[in-house]
Amino acid sequence: MGEGACELCGKITQLDTLEVHHIVPEEITSQPGVRASATADLCQHCHQEVHDWYARNVSTTAYDPYSKHFKSRPSTEIARDYEAAYRLYAAYKQKLRGRA
């Protein structure tokens, strides 16, 4: 097996240990009008971290003050939020790499 690097932290590891991360989850890209997602090869640690980041920073619902209920957001908006959250997280990891 060859080696590869995590696209976020740069850790060199065996290719078969890198995990394919869909920047926009497949359950969102399978919706009409949402384009296929880019992917990134990540080490297990970064893959878990980015999913934790998503859980804190991406919402699939929005509060409607008129009905006083949460409503589903359009898939295209959710996809944009995932892409933006990934860019922010990647920039954060890049900044950390610069300090090392």
C-alpha positions as CSV (number, residue, x, y, z in Angstrom):
1,M,0.0,0.0,0.0
2,G,1.1,3.5,-0.7
3,E,0.9,6.5,1.6
4,G,-1.3,9.6,1.4
5,A,-1.9,12.7,3.4
6,C,-5.0,14.0,5.2
7,E,-6.2,17.0,3.3
8,L,-6.9,18.9,6.6
9,C,-4.0,18.2,9.0
10,G,-1.4,16.9,6.5
11,K,-0.8,13.7,8.5
12,I,1.0,11.1,6.4
13,T,-0.7,7.7,6.7
14,Q,-1.4,4.6,4.7
15,L,-3.8,5.2,1.8
16,D,-6.2,2.5,3.1
17,T,-6.6,4.3,6.4
18,L,-7.8,7.6,4.9
19,E,-11.5,8.1,4.9
20,V,-13.5,9.7,2.1
21,H,-15.5,12.6,3.4
22,H,-18.4,14.0,1.5
23,I,-18.4,17.7,2.1
24,V,-22.1,17.8,1.7
25,P,-23.7,14.6,3.0
26,E,-25.2,12.2,0.5
27,E,-28.6,12.5,2.0
28,I,-28.6,16.2,1.0
29,T,-27.0,15.7,-2.4
30,S,-29.6,13.1,-3.3
31,Q,-32.3,15.8,-3.1
32,P,-33.6,17.4,-6.4
33,G,-31.7,20.5,-7.4
34,V,-28.6,19.8,-5.2
35,R,-25.4,19.1,-7.1
36,A,-23.0,16.3,-6.2
37,S,-20.6,17.0,-3.4
38,A,-16.9,17.3,-3.6
39,T,-15.0,14.8,-1.4
40,A,-11.8,15.0,0.7
41,D,-9.5,12.3,1.9
42,L,-9.2,12.7,5.7
43,C,-7.5,10.8,8.6
44,Q,-9.9,9.3,11.1
45,H,-9.4,12.0,13.6
46,C,-10.1,14.9,11.2
47,H,-13.1,13.1,9.8
48,Q,-14.7,12.8,13.2
49,E,-13.7,16.4,14.1
50,V,-15.4,17.8,10.9
51,H,-18.6,15.9,11.6
52,D,-18.6,17.3,15.2
53,W,-18.0,20.8,13.6
54,Y,-21.0,20.2,11.3
55,A,-23.2,19.2,14.3
56,R,-22.5,22.5,15.9
57,N,-22.6,24.8,12.9
58,V,-25.1,23.4,10.3
59,S,-28.8,23.3,11.0
60,T,-31.3,21.6,8.7
61,T,-34.2,23.4,10.3
62,A,-35.1,27.1,10.9
63,Y,-37.4,28.6,13.5
64,D,-40.5,30.3,12.1
65,P,-41.5,33.0,14.6
66,Y,-45.0,33.3,13.0
67,S,-46.0,29.7,13.4
68,K,-43.7,29.2,16.4
69,H,-42.4,25.9,14.9
70,F,-39.2,24.7,13.4
71,K,-39.4,24.1,9.6
72,S,-37.2,22.2,7.3
73,R,-34.9,24.4,5.2
74,P,-34.5,23.9,1.5
75,S,-31.8,21.3,0.6
76,T,-29.9,23.8,-1.6
77,E,-29.5,26.2,1.4
78,I,-28.4,23.3,3.7
79,A,-25.8,22.3,1.0
80,R,-24.4,25.8,0.9
81,D,-24.1,25.8,4.7
82,Y,-22.2,22.5,4.7
83,E,-19.8,23.9,2.1
84,A,-19.3,27.1,4.0
85,A,-18.8,25.1,7.3
86,Y,-16.2,22.9,5.6
87,R,-14.3,25.9,4.2
88,L,-14.2,27.5,7.7
89,Y,-13.0,24.3,9.3
90,A,-10.4,23.8,6.6
91,A,-9.1,27.4,7.1
92,Y,-9.0,26.8,10.9
93,K,-6.9,23.5,10.4
94,Q,-4.6,25.3,7.9
95,K,-4.0,28.0,10.5
96,L,-3.1,25.4,13.1
97,R,-0.7,23.7,10.6
98,G,1.0,27.0,10.1
99,R,1.7,27.2,13.8
100,A,3.3,23.8,14.0
